[in-house]
Amino acid sequence: MKPCDKNIERTLQIAAKMIKLAEKGNEEREDTGCGILYGVLLDSAYKLKRLAEKEKGNHLNKDWWKTDKPFWDTDPPAMRGTSGQVNTDCQDFNKEKSVCVCENLCSIF
């Protein structure tokens, strides 16, 4: 998979995590300011998702996208942090797959 396609997939994953965080944050909020914050986060996540899906479609139509399988199924190191290390200290770390599946975004950055 081309680097530009991996970046689109990563953007889709970030948008999905943003949606989860916004929904969780809204459920647990204690004031209207947090409601506004998580509303903006949710709106932004859906905008990013829509743009990334459109760009993915453009790449598929141009036959640039060589696989429809998400890059993290074929390239686990791409899920590692910027240091190249997986966050094994996180309680949501999956030892079998060597990825963290938490909502703290530690598997992306």
N, C-alpha and C positions, 0 to 999 in steps of 0.2 A: 504494500500500500504506500502511495506517495506521501511525503511529509505534509503536503497541503491537505490531503484527505484525512490524515491522522489528526490534524488540527481541527478540522470540522467535527470529527467524531468526539474529540476532547471537549469542544465547545458544547456539543449536544449533551455530554455527560455533566458538564458544569451546570448547564441550564437545568437539568433534571435535579441535581443536588440543590440548586437555588430554590426550585419549586418546593422540594421537601422541607428545606429550612424555613421558607416563608410560611408554609402551612403549619409547621410545628410552632414557629414563633408566634403566629397569630392565635393559635390555640392556647398558648401559655402566657400571653401578654397580660399586663396588669393596668395599662392605660392606653389612651387614644393615640399618643405619640408613637408607641410601638405598633399600633394598628396601621398607622400611616407608613411607618418604615417597612413593615412586612408586605403591605399592599404595593408599595413601589418596587420592592424586591420581586414579588410575584409577577407584576406587570413586566418588569425588565426581563425576567427569566423567560416568559412566554414570547417576548419580542426576539430575544436571542435565539430561542429554539426555532421560531418561525424562519428567521433569516438563515440559520445554519441548515435547516431542512431544505430551504429553497436552493442554497448553494450546493448542497449535496445532490439535489436533483439535477442541477446544471452540470455537475461533474459526471453524473450517471449518463445524461443525455449526450455528452461529448465523448463518452466511452473512456473517460479518464479514470473513473472509479473501478478498480480491478476486482474488488470484492465487496460484498454487502455485509460481510461479517465484521462486527466491531473490532477495531484494532486491538483492544485489550484482550481479546480471545486469541490473537495471533502474535501479539507483541507485548508480553507482560512487563518488560522493563519500561515501557512507556507510561505505566501506571506508577512508577516510582517517583519519589520526590526529586527536587532539583539536585540534591546531593547524590542521586542514584541509589539511595537506600530506601527500603520499605520501612514504614513505621511499625515495627514489631511490638512496640509497647502498648499500642492501642488495644482496648478490650475487644474491638471488632475485627482484629487482624485474623485473616483466614490463613492458617498455616499450610493447608493443602494447596491453595492457589497463590500463596505469597502476595496477597493484596489486602489492603485494609478497605473495608466496606462501610465505614462509619459515615456519619453526616457532617463530620468536622473537616471534610475536604483534604484530609492529610494524605490521601492516596493520589491526589492530583498535583499538589504543589511541592 
